[in-house]
Amino acid sequence: MKEEEMRKLQIRLYNLKSLKRKEEKSMKKRILAALLASAAVLSFAGCSSNTTSSSTPADSSSAADSSAADSSTPAADESSSAVEESSAPAAEADDSAKTAGTGITVSESEGKVFNIYAWNEEFKGFFEKYYTVPEGITVNWVINPSDDGVYQDKLDAALQAQATAAADDKVDMFLAEADYIIKYVNSDYTMDVSKIGVSALDTEYKYTVDAATDTRNGQLKGVSFQCCPAALIYRRSIAEAVLGTSEPAEVQAKLSDWTKFNEVAKQAKDLGYYMTASYAETFRTFSNNATSPWVDADNNLVIDDVFNQWIDQAYDFVQNEYTLTSDIWGDEKNAQMFKDGKTMCFFGPAWYYNFSMRNAQDPDKGCPGDWAIIQGPQAYFWGGTWLLAAEGSDNPEMLADVFNAFTANEDICTKLVENENQFTNNTNVNQKFAEDPNYGNAVLGGQNDTAIFVELAKNIKFENKTQYDQLLSEGLPKYMLDYFTGEVSKDEALANFYSFVNDKYPAIVTP
């Protein structure tokens, strides 16, 4: 049997096993539900559950948010466009998936409404699926999109009003992304969670703890429920056509540095394939390895050498049609993940599977199982969601319970890996999956991606970060595109980017 035929057979077998496991779980849930229903009827007893409400459930197309204030503490921008809050029904959760150990009994002094601010519904889904809300508390989600800084603008306004807000209106918990977390951690708007019972930090990745630590006083302001080492995700069938192999170890050897990567891009083009689907696909790989911050201590904008390296590569890729000119979140790029796509390489962390690769997982139009993952030319990390505690919250007990549940509760962390394709912020759980010979990711045809992420996570450092990173990291690729397509010169494109920076952050000194 040929190697390719054997691989396809292995993928089919793995998918059949995965489907069987899911069907068994589903059957168990149905049986349990039937038994519980019967018990309720026999006892003539009714039961009630805590409710959740949602405001502005508008999902963003971006995985991160834009900075909106030119200060070390949140500041509202009255001129920014805002999304009006509206009531919406909460998503139904499967109570059989709830994890023992959550749903604590809180004291009478605890607030009755728990307000959570977020920019999309990813964590909301995990929360409602796996966490049991304490009796007597209602959870309210305030969700605004990250586009144009709307999320941060709304959050900043709420935090500024925290001291005078009614108890039921106070911000209790809010989410922040790596590109701007420092803005909130190094402020008085966040609470020291070590004083309210947050535990098991020794099982969390050090950089996630560093990112949530106030550099002014060493206080811990929150936790992350995920760790985000990122890697190169490729189409096995296209790799076979371009490289003559689809095996991860062999593909890694052929793509182990940028020189090799760029050479393979030419090979792919000659055979009718794209190397990447977006001109900005590799940007985060370069930018995350910058040796200097975007803005230095004197408030000068810094164009690190890695940005020039990326600009040179992206220009070459666009000019030679090794890539598409689609935005990183664009429909044209996403369409390349269908089975008729012609793109070989994509870059992302574990959250990328569900957030960005839904087309790839479509059972009819996609190509589930035709993917594999390797480190690629350069190790890096991308994003991550931190849970921060708002100063002035009247729900400290529930805050601690939520934080501990999504970092220290191994049952919940295990489900995040098994059911949600996450790479958790619990080293014990990740190591268990990395060493499990029977574990594999169905998206990747049964490949154990956790084993790769475990190794990559060892070297992640949270360095050279500023409160401006999100907007600047979005702005540079956007304004350089005109140069890549030949509309303007490189100097003109950079000048346009500097004007953008001056407009958003007047205090930053540009070249």
N, C-alpha and C positions, 0 to 999 in steps of 0.2 A: 504494500500500500504506500502511495506517495505521501511525502511529508505534509503537504497541504490537505490531502484527503483525511489523513489521520488527525490533523488539527481540527478540521471541521467536525469530525466525528466526536472528538473530545468536547468540543463546544456544545454539540447537541446533547451529549450525555450529561454534561454539567448543568445545562439549562433544564433538562428533564428532572434531574435531581432537585434543582432549586425550585422548580414548579411543584414537585411533590411535597417538599418541605413547607411551601406556602399553603398548599391545599390542606396539609395536615394541621397547620396552625389555624387556618380558617375554620376547619371542622371542629377543632377543640373549642374555638371561640363560640361557634354556633351551639355546640352542646352545652357549654357553660351558660350561655345566655338563656337557653331553653330551661335549664335546671333552675336558674335564678328566677325566671318568670313563673315557673311552676310553684316555687317556694313562696313567691309573693302572693299568688292566688290562694294557695292553701292557708296561708296565715292571715289573709285579708289585711295585710299590712302594706301601707304605701311608703314610698321613700321619695326623698327630694334630693337634688344635687345643686351645688353652687352654680351660679350663672356667670357667664362672661359676656361682655359687650364689646363692640368694636367701633371706633371712630375713624372715618376716612380710610377704609381699607384699599388704598391705592398702591399697587405694587410697582416698584421701579424697575426699569430695564437695566439698571446699573447695580453692581454688587457692592458699591460703596457710595459715600456721600461727599458733597463738596463743602469745604470750609466756608463760613459766612461772616466771620468776624475777625478784625485785625487787632486782636488782643489775646492775652493769655487766659482770660476768662470770657465766658459766653456773653455776647452782646447782640441784642435783637437788631435787625435791619428793617426799619419800617417801610423802606422802599421795595423790598423784595416781594415777589408774587407769592401769595399764600393759597393753600388749599383749604377750602371750607370743610369743617368737620361735620359729619353726618352720621347718624346712627345706622348700624347694620347688624344683622343677626350673626351670632357667633357660629363658628364652624362646629359641627357635631364631632365629638370625640368618642373613640372606642374605649369604654370604661374598662374592658377586659385587659387593655394594654397598660393601664395605670400601674405604677410601681409601688410596692410595699415600702414603707418608710417615708413616703411623702404624705401630705395631708395631715400635718401636725395639728395639735390642739393649741391655739394661741391664747394669750391672756386677754382679759377684758379690756386692757388699755390699748390693744392693737386696733388700728384703723379698720373700718368696715369696707373701704374701697381701695383696691390696689391698682394704681395707674401705671401702665407700661407704655413708654414711647419707643417707637421703632420706625424703620423706613420701608420695610416690606414684611411679608407674612411668614418668612421662613421659620424664625424661632417661634412665632405664634403657633405654628403647626406642631412643632416638637413639644411645646409647653402644654397645649391642650391634649395632646396624645399621651404624654407620659407623666405629667405632674398632677397630683390631686390637690386641689385648692382647699385650704383649711375651712372648716365649717364656719359659716357666717360672714365670709368675705367674698365680695364681688370683684372680679378682675375686669378692668376697663382698658382696652387697647386704643391708643392714639397713634395712628399710622399715617404718615405723610411721606410722599416720595422724596428721594434724594435729589432729584433734578433741580438744578439751579440753586442748590442750597436750601430748598424749602424745608426739608426735615430739620436741619440745624436751626434755621430761623424760628420755626415753631417751638422747638425744644428750648432754645435760648430764651424766648419770651416767657415760657412757662417757668423756667428756672429763676428768672429774674423776679417773677411774681410769687415765688415759693413762700416767702416769709409771711405774706399777707393773704395767701390763698386759703379758701375754706378747706377743712380737713379732707373732704371727699374729692377735692380738686388738686391736691398736692401731687407732684411727681414722686413716685416711689422708686421706680427702676427705669432706666433707659439704656438703649443699645448704642454702641459706638464702634466704629471701624478703625483699623490700624492707622489709616492715613490722617486721622484727626483726633484720636483718643487723647493725645497729650493735652489738647486744648481743655478737656474736661477734667482729666486726672489732676493736672496742675492748677486746680482752681478750688475755691471754697464752696462750689456748688455740688461737690461730691463728698460722700461720707467714708470714714475709715471703717471698713467692714471687718477688720480683725477684731474690733471691739464688740461686734454683735454675734460672734460665734462662727465665722467662716473657717473651715478646717481643711485638713488633708492637702495643704499646698505642696507637700513633698511629692505628691503624685502628679502635679501639673508641670508642664514644660516651663523652664525658667524664664524664657523670653516673654511668655504670656503674663507671668507675674510681674516682670520688670515693666512691661507696657502699662500695667494698671497701678503702678506705684508712683505716688507723688514725689517728684524729684526734689521738691522743696523741703519735705519733712520725713520722707520714707513711709508715709501712710499708704496702706493698700486700699484702693478705692473700688475694686470689683474683681471679677474673674472672667475668663473666656471659656465657653463651653466647647471650643474647637481649637485645634492646632492646624496650621495651614502651610506646611511645606508644599511646594509646587513642583511640577515635573512636566515632561513632554508626553502627551497622549497621541498615539498615532494609529492610523488605519492599517491593520495587518495586510489586507489584500493589496493596498497601494504600495506598502513597503516591499511586499513580495515582487511586485512588478518593477519597482524602481531599483531596489537594492539586491534582489535575488534571495531575500530572506525576510521572514517576519518574526523570527525569534528575538525576544527582548535583548538578550546578551549580545547578539550579533548586531542588532540595530544600534544599540548603545555604542558599540565600538566604531560604527560608521558615522555616528553623530555626536561624538564625545567632546568636540570643541566647535567654536564658531566657524573656523576655517573649513572644517569638514562639512558642517551644516550648510554653509553657503555653496560649496561645491556640489552637494547632493541636490540643492535647489535647482541648479542648472540641469542636472540629470533628469529631475522630475519634469521640468518644463519641456525638455526634448521629447519626453514620452507622453506629453499631453496632460500633465498633472500640475497642480499648484503645491508649493511647499507649505504655505500658510494661507489662510482665508481672509486675513485682515492685515493691513499695513502696520497696525499697532500690535500685532499678536505677540511679538517678542519684547515689547517695551518694558513690561514689568520685570522680565528676567534681567534686563540690563539695569534698570533704575533701582531695583532692590539690592544691587551690588555696588551702589555709589559709595564712595569713600568720604564724601562730604555732604552736609545737609543742603537742602534747597536754599535756605536762607541762613547766613552766618550770624555770628554774635553782634555784628555791627549793622544788621538788617540789610545786607547786600544779597541780591539774588546771585546764586552760584550755579553755573552750568557745568556740572561734573563731567569729567572726560568720558564716562560711560554713556552719557547722553549723545555726545558726538559720535561715539562708536555705533550707537543705535541709529542715529540719523543717517550715517553712511550706509549701513546695511539696508535700512528701509528704502532709501532712495534707489539703491541698486535693485532691490526686490521689485519695486513698483515699475521702474524703468524697463526691466527685463521681463516683466509679467510673471515673476515667480510667486506673486501674491495678488490678492484682490485689493481694491481700494475701499473696501467695506469698513465701517466703524467696528470696533471691538465687540459691540453689542448689536450690530446691524443684522437685519433680516438676511442680507446676501451671505454674510458669514454663516449664520445659523443654518441656512439652506444647504450649505456644504457638508453638513453632518448627516443628511439623508444618504441612503445607499447609493444614489446616483451622483453624489458629490465627487469632486475630483481633487480634494485637498488631503494631503498626507498628515500634516502635523498641527496640533493644537496644544496650548500651554495652559495649565491650571492646577489647582489643588483639589482635594477631595470634594469640596462643595461644588466644584465645576460640573460634576456628573449630573446632578439634579438641577442645578441652577442654569447651566448653559447647554447641556448635552441632551435635552429632551428629544430633539429631532433624531439623534443617534439611537435613542432607546425605543422609538416608535416601532411596534412589532410589524407593521406593514410597510412603511416608507423608510424606516431606519435600518440600521445594520448592527443590532445588538450582538455582542460577541466578537465583532470584527475589529476590536480595539485592544490596544496594549499600552503599557506605561513604562517609561524609563526615566532616568534622571535628565538626560539630554545634555546639551553643551555646557550648562551652568546651573548650579543649585541656587535656589532662591525661595522666598515665601511670598504669598500674596493674600492680603486681606486677613479676615478673621473677625468674629463678632464678640465684643466684650459686653458683659452685663455690669452696669455701674449703678451704684446706690446713690440716690439723690439726697443731699443734706436737707434735713427737715421732714423726711418721710416719717409717717406715723405707723409704719409696718416693719419695724426692724426684725421681728421674729420670722416673718414670712420671707423677707429679703434673704436672710441667712439660709433659710431652708431651701429656697430656690437656687441660690448659688451653690450650696453643697450638693443638691440633687443632681445638677448638671455637670459637676466636676468630680465629686467624690463618690456618688452612688454608682457602683459598678454595674448594677442591673440596668439603669437608665443608659449609661455610657455604652454598654454592650448592645442595647437595642438601637442606639444611634448608628453603630457600625453595621449591624446586621440588616436593619430595616431602612436606613436612611443614607447609606453610603458615606457616612461621616468619618473623619479621622478625629477622634475625641481628644480632649485635653486631660486624659487620664492615662499615664504611662503604663500602668498595670494592665488595663484593658487592651490597649494597643499591642503590647508585647504578647499577650495571650493570643490575639488573632495573627500576629506576625509569625508565631511559632506553630500555629495550627495547620497541619498538612492537608486538612479537609476544607479549609476556608478559602474562598475565592470570590471575586467580584463578578457577577453575571455580566455587567456591562463590558468587562474586559475578558470575556470568555473563560472565566474561572481563575484568572491570574490573581495572585495575592498582592494587591497594591499596598496593603498595610505594612508588609515587610519592607517595601521600598520607602514609604513615608517615615517609618520608624528610624531608618538610617539617616534620611535627609533632615529630620527634625532635630537631630543631635547638634547640628551646626548653626541653627537659627539664632541670630542675635538681633535685638531690637535697638538699632543704632541709627544715628544721623536722621532722626525723625523731627519734624516740626509740625505746627498746627496748620500749616499751609499746604501740606503735601497733596491732599486730594485734588484740589482745584488746579494746582500747578501740574500735577501728573496727568490730568485730563486735558489741560490747555496746550501743553507743548506738542503732543501728537496731532491735535486738532489743527493747530496753526502751521505745522510743518507739512501737512498734506498738500497744500498749494505748491510747495517746493518740490515735493515728490512727483507731482503730476505736471510740473513744468510751467505752472501759472505765474510763479514769482521766483526770484533768486533765493538762495539760502539766507542771505543777509536780510532781505525783505521779509521773509517768513519769521525770522527771529525778532525783527523789529515789531512785527504785528503781535507776536507773543508778548513782548515787553510791554506794549501798549495795553494788552489784556491784563497783565499783572498790575500795572499802574492803576488801572481802573478798579480792579477788585481790591487791591491792597496798596493804597497810596503811600504807606509808610515804607514799603520795600523799595530799595534803591536798585534800579536796573542799569545794565551797561549802557 
